[in-house]
Amino acid sequence: MAITGISTQIMIGKTEEETFSRKEIETRIRKAQDLLGIKRLLFWNAGEESNFDLVLDICLQTGMEAYCWFPVAADLMNREVMAAESIENITGTRGYGRAGRWPKLGRGEEKFLFACPSHGEIHDENSALLGRLLDKHPFTGVFLDRIRYPSFADGLESLFGCLCPDCRRAYEDDNFKISWEELRLRQEEMFHFFRNAAAVDWAPLTQWQKLFEAFGLSDFYEFRYRRIERLTGIYTTEARIRGRKVGLDLLSPSLSPMTGQDYPRLSRHSDWIKVMSYCYANGPAGIPLEAGSLLRGLKALNPALSDAEAAAITGSFFQTSITGTPEKLLRNGVPAEYLKQEVNRAAVGMPDRQDQLIPGIEVVNHPFFTPPVKKNQLTAYLDVLDSMDCETVICWNILYIPEEYQMMIKQRMNP
């Protein structure tokens, strides 16, 4: 078996415009296409308007499908998310939480500050921008990213959001059995559990849905799924009415339920889905960072838990063995076999749409990305992909994927 096809991503922002000439950007894209026969190029333009013409002309000339890589709820293309538009969490504050939050959050070009899915004005404005981009440029389709609630990297308090007035109105409009007032009381009980429960109390709660059910919060769990599916529909409609394809960037299935992403539901809105089961990445969506944030968050909320107990609880939710500290997890990552495990988990819930699932792997090796992916890690990924006989998306930015790594991938592809 072998890798059956390659897609990749490219972001051009201020850093890339200062680092590369336009000719260098064109040369790197064309070299990758010549070598790998790239099927889809997912393009996020965070820089000059002229970048659209540069990249789309290459795609038209080489036969690559060009997708508008579009951020939905965080790091918007045309403006920042304001505090009043962001998620309201269990503590009554907006924006980032505190427990387990990634220390680098908000310091780089990408802020990962998430807008509330129920905030109509910001999503009306942002989806209209997507429509204008599709009207102006000959994209094959859209690739929707950050279409979710915040993850553990934003702090564990976000698990209980959003609790803003817009979400209350939306919840009450959906006519759930549990009143909003009762729901808030049950959330406080669950938050108390996070701050006081012994390791033995966590033992029966090895899935996120079971945890919410244990506190009578099934309605809220469902509400979050509905909010994200509705939000997805707003943006995919902009593509469908223009006859464009849709790809979705979804978190790994061990993590996605806690951000409102349900693979079976969202697959009804898409042509394909990139599965973000990043085994080595030290950024939001990467399993080492997200699991490490959960581990740190559990300890921050309940210092009585030992490191080993917090690691065991974290491992049960991520369905992989986690030992040691968050720092060790960031250094070593998780085994590449976890990628296959997670794609298979996603496939269980959508047996008639399994062919939509395309695993994404991080392949960048550049000081801009910490840590850079090593050759032995890429080899481990390629061994797993060989066994899966599937396409893959090599991430995140083709400008930072060494030619040596591209050659390693080429050798594992179908002739």
C-alpha positions in Angstrom: 0.0 0.0 0.0 1.0 3.6 -0.4 0.0 7.2 -0.1 -2.6 7.8 -2.8 -2.6 11.6 -3.1 -1.2 14.8 -1.7 -2.7 18.1 -0.7 -1.0 20.9 1.1 -1.5 24.3 2.7 0.1 27.7 2.2 -0.2 30.9 4.3 1.3 34.1 3.0 1.4 36.9 5.5 3.7 39.6 6.6 6.4 37.2 7.7 6.4 35.3 4.4 6.3 38.6 2.3 9.4 39.7 4.3 11.2 36.3 4.0 10.5 35.3 0.4 10.4 37.2 -2.9 7.3 36.6 -5.1 9.6 34.6 -7.4 10.8 32.4 -4.5 7.2 31.7 -3.5 6.2 30.8 -7.0 9.3 28.5 -7.4 8.6 26.6 -4.2 5.0 26.0 -5.1 5.8 24.8 -8.6 8.7 22.6 -7.4 6.3 20.9 -4.9 3.7 20.4 -7.6 6.2 19.0 -10.0 7.5 16.5 -7.4 4.3 15.5 -5.6 1.5 16.2 -8.1 -0.4 18.2 -5.5 -4.1 17.7 -5.8 -5.4 20.6 -3.6 -3.6 23.8 -2.5 -5.3 25.4 0.6 -4.4 29.1 0.6 -4.8 31.6 3.4 -3.9 35.1 2.3 -3.0 37.2 5.3 -0.9 39.6 3.2 -1.2 41.7 0.0 -4.2 41.4 -2.2 -1.9 40.6 -5.2 -1.0 37.3 -3.5 -4.4 35.9 -4.7 -3.4 36.3 -8.3 0.1 34.9 -7.7 -1.2 31.6 -6.1 -4.3 31.2 -8.2 -2.5 31.7 -11.5 -0.1 28.9 -10.5 -3.0 26.6 -9.6 -4.8 27.3 -12.9 -1.6 26.6 -14.9 -0.7 23.4 -13.1 -4.1 21.9 -12.5 -4.1 22.1 -8.7 -7.5 22.7 -7.1 -7.3 26.0 -5.2 -9.2 26.3 -1.9 -9.7 29.5 0.0 -8.4 28.5 3.5 -10.8 30.6 5.6 -10.8 31.1 9.4 -14.3 31.1 10.8 -14.3 31.9 14.5 -10.8 33.0 15.3 -8.0 35.0 13.6 -10.4 36.5 11.0 -9.0 37.7 7.8 -10.2 41.3 8.0 -10.2 42.2 11.7 -9.6 41.0 15.2 -12.2 39.4 17.4 -13.2 41.8 20.1 -13.5 40.8 23.8 -17.3 41.4 23.7 -17.7 39.0 20.8 -15.6 36.2 22.4 -16.6 33.2 24.5 -18.1 33.8 28.0 -16.9 31.0 30.3 -17.9 29.5 33.6 -16.2 32.3 35.6 -18.2 35.0 33.8 -15.2 36.3 31.9 -14.7 36.6 28.2 -11.9 35.3 26.0 -9.2 33.0 27.3 -9.5 30.9 30.4 -6.6 30.4 32.9 -6.4 26.7 33.9 -3.9 25.0 31.7 -3.8 27.8 29.1 -0.9 27.6 26.7 1.6 30.3 27.9 2.3 31.5 24.3 -1.4 32.0 23.5 -2.1 35.4 22.0 1.6 36.3 21.6 2.1 35.4 17.9 0.4 36.4 14.6 -2.4 34.0 15.3 -4.3 34.8 18.6 -6.7 31.8 18.8 -9.3 34.1 20.4 -12.6 32.6 19.5 -15.8 34.5 18.7 -19.1 33.1 20.1 -20.8 30.9 17.5 -24.1 32.6 18.4 -22.9 36.2 17.7 -24.9 37.0 14.6 -23.2 40.2 13.6 -19.6 39.0 13.4 -20.6 35.9 11.5 -22.8 37.8 9.1 -19.9 40.1 8.4 -17.3 37.3 8.1 -19.4 35.0 5.9 -20.2 37.9 3.6 -16.4 38.4 3.3 -16.1 34.8 2.2 -18.8 35.3 -0.4 -16.9 38.3 -1.8 -13.7 36.4 -2.0 -15.4 33.6 -3.9 -17.0 36.1 -6.3 -13.7 37.7 -7.0 -11.4 34.8 -7.3 -11.6 31.4 -9.2 -11.3 29.1 -6.1 -12.3 25.5 -6.6 -13.7 25.6 -3.0 -13.4 26.7 0.5 -11.4 25.1 3.4 -13.0 26.2 6.7 -10.7 26.4 9.7 -11.3 27.2 13.4 -15.0 26.4 13.1 -15.4 25.5 16.8 -15.3 26.5 20.4 -11.9 27.0 22.0 -9.8 24.0 22.9 -7.8 23.1 26.1 -5.0 25.4 24.9 -7.4 28.3 25.7 -7.9 27.1 29.2 -10.3 24.5 30.7 -12.9 27.2 31.7 -13.8 27.3 28.0 -15.4 23.8 28.3 -18.4 25.4 30.0 -19.0 28.1 27.4 -20.4 29.9 25.8 -22.7 31.4 28.4 -23.4 34.8 26.9 -26.8 36.4 26.4 -26.8 35.4 22.7 -26.2 31.7 23.6 -28.9 31.8 26.3 -31.4 33.1 23.7 -30.3 30.4 21.2 -30.5 27.7 23.9 -34.0 28.7 24.9 -35.2 28.9 21.3 -34.2 25.3 20.9 -36.6 24.3 23.6 -34.4 22.0 25.6 -35.9 20.2 28.6 -33.5 21.7 31.1 -33.9 25.4 31.8 -31.0 27.8 31.4 -31.1 28.5 35.2 -30.9 24.8 36.0 -28.2 24.2 33.4 -26.1 26.9 35.0 -26.5 25.2 38.4 -25.4 21.9 37.0 -22.4 23.5 35.3 -21.3 24.8 38.7 -21.6 21.3 40.1 -19.4 20.0 37.3 -16.9 22.8 37.8 -16.8 21.9 41.5 -16.0 18.3 40.5 -13.0 19.5 38.5 -11.7 21.4 41.5 -12.3 18.7 44.1 -12.6 15.1 42.6 -10.1 12.5 43.5 -8.6 10.3 40.8 -11.0 7.4 41.7 -14.0 9.7 41.0 -12.8 10.2 37.4 -12.5 6.5 36.7 -16.1 5.9 35.3 -15.9 9.1 33.2 -13.6 8.1 30.4 -15.5 9.8 27.6 -16.5 13.5 27.3 -20.2 12.6 26.7 -20.2 10.4 29.9 -18.8 13.3 31.9 -21.5 15.7 30.8 -24.2 13.1 31.2 -23.1 12.4 34.8 -24.0 16.0 35.7 -27.2 16.1 33.7 -25.7 18.3 31.0 -26.6 16.3 27.9 -28.7 19.2 26.6 -25.7 21.5 26.8 -23.4 19.0 25.1 -26.0 18.7 22.3 -26.5 22.5 22.2 -22.8 23.0 21.5 -22.9 20.5 18.6 -25.9 22.3 17.2 -24.3 25.7 17.4 -21.2 24.5 15.4 -23.3 22.7 12.8 -25.4 25.8 12.3 -22.3 28.0 12.0 -20.8 25.5 9.5 -24.0 25.8 7.5 -23.8 29.6 7.3 -20.3 29.5 5.7 -20.8 26.4 3.5 -23.9 28.0 2.1 -21.7 30.8 0.7 -19.7 28.1 -1.2 -22.6 25.9 -2.3 -24.7 28.7 -3.8 -21.7 29.5 -6.0 -21.1 25.9 -6.9 -17.9 25.5 -4.9 -16.6 22.5 -3.0 -16.1 22.4 0.8 -13.4 21.0 2.9 -13.3 21.2 6.7 -10.4 21.3 9.2 -11.5 19.3 12.2 -9.7 18.5 15.5 -8.7 15.0 16.3 -11.8 12.9 17.4 -10.4 12.6 20.9 -10.6 16.3 21.2 -13.3 17.5 18.8 -16.3 16.7 21.0 -15.2 19.3 23.5 -15.1 22.0 20.9 -18.5 21.2 19.5 -17.3 19.4 16.4 -19.2 16.2 15.5 -17.8 14.4 12.5 -21.0 12.7 11.3 -23.0 15.9 11.4 -20.4 18.2 9.9 -19.6 15.6 7.1 -23.1 16.3 5.7 -21.9 19.8 4.9 -18.5 18.9 3.3 -16.9 17.1 0.4 -13.9 16.1 2.5 -12.5 16.6 6.0 -8.9 17.0 7.1 -8.3 15.1 10.4 -5.9 17.1 12.6 -4.4 14.3 14.6 -1.0 16.0 15.0 1.3 13.8 17.0 4.2 16.1 17.5 3.0 19.7 17.2 3.4 22.1 20.1 0.6 24.5 19.0 -3.2 24.6 19.3 -4.7 21.4 17.8 -1.5 19.4 18.4 -2.1 16.4 20.6 1.0 17.1 22.8 -0.1 20.6 23.5 -3.8 19.9 23.9 -3.2 16.9 26.2 -0.6 18.8 28.1 -3.0 21.7 28.6 -5.6 19.4 29.9 -3.1 17.8 32.3 -1.9 21.2 33.5 -5.5 22.5 33.8 -6.5 19.5 35.9 -3.6 20.2 38.3 -4.3 23.9 38.4 -7.9 23.4 39.3 -7.2 20.6 41.8 -3.6 20.6 43.2 -4.4 17.5 45.2 -4.1 15.4 42.1 -0.7 13.9 41.6 1.1 14.3 38.3 0.6 10.6 37.6 -3.1 10.9 38.4 -3.6 13.9 36.2 -1.7 12.2 33.4 -3.8 9.0 33.7 -7.1 11.0 33.6 -5.8 12.9 30.5 -4.8 9.7 28.8 -8.2 8.2 29.4 -9.9 11.0 27.5 -7.4 11.1 24.7 -7.4 7.2 24.6 -3.6 7.0 24.7 -1.0 6.3 27.3 0.3 9.6 28.8 3.1 9.5 31.4 5.3 12.2 32.9 4.9 15.9 32.7 3.4 18.2 30.1 7.0 19.3 29.2 7.9 15.7 28.5 4.8 15.3 26.3 5.7 18.4 24.3 9.3 17.0 23.8 8.3 13.5 22.8 4.8 13.8 21.3 2.7 10.7 21.0 3.3 7.7 18.7 2.5 8.2 15.1 0.2 5.2 15.2 -2.2 7.5 17.1 -3.0 9.1 13.8 -4.5 5.9 12.4 -6.4 5.3 15.6 -8.0 8.7 15.5 -9.0 8.4 11.8 -10.6 5.1 12.5 -12.5 6.6 15.4 -13.9 9.3 13.2 -14.9 6.7 10.6 -16.9 4.6 13.0 -19.5 7.4 13.2 -19.8 7.9 9.5 -19.5 4.5 7.8 -21.1 5.8 4.5 -18.7 8.8 4.3 -15.4 7.4 5.4 -13.8 8.4 2.1 -14.2 12.0 3.2 -11.5 11.6 5.9 -8.0 12.8 4.9 -5.4 12.7 7.7 -3.2 15.8 8.0 0.4 15.5 9.2 2.8 18.3 10.2 5.9 18.2 8.0 7.5 21.6 8.6 11.2 21.9 9.6 12.0 25.5 10.1 13.0 27.7 13.1 9.6 29.5 12.7 7.9 26.3 13.9 8.7 24.8 17.3 9.6 22.0 17.4 10.6 21.3 13.8 9.6 17.8 12.6 12.5 15.5 12.6 13.2 12.9 9.8 12.5 10.0 12.1 9.2 11.5 13.0 8.2 12.0 9.4 9.3 8.4 8.6 7.0 7.1 11.4 4.1 9.1 9.9 4.8 7.7 6.4 4.9 4.2 7.8 1.5 4.7 9.3 0.1 6.3 6.1 1.5 3.4 4.1 -0.7 1.0 6.1 -3.8 3.2 5.7 -3.5 3.5 1.8 -5.0 7.0 1.8 -4.5 10.6 0.8 -2.8 13.0 3.2 -2.5 16.8 3.7 1.1 17.8 4.4 1.0 20.8 6.8 1.1 23.6 7.4 3.0 25.7 5.0 4.6 24.3 1.9 7.1 27.2 2.0 8.6 25.6 5.1 8.6 21.9 4.1 12.2 21.0 3.1 12.7 19.5 -0.4 14.4 16.5 1.3 11.1 15.8 3.2 9.1 16.2 0.0 11.4 13.5 -1.6 10.8 11.2 1.3 7.0 11.6 0.8 7.3 11.1 -3.0 9.0 7.7 -2.4 5.9 6.5 -0.5 3.4 7.5 -3.1 1.7 5.4 -5.7 3.6 5.5 -9.0 
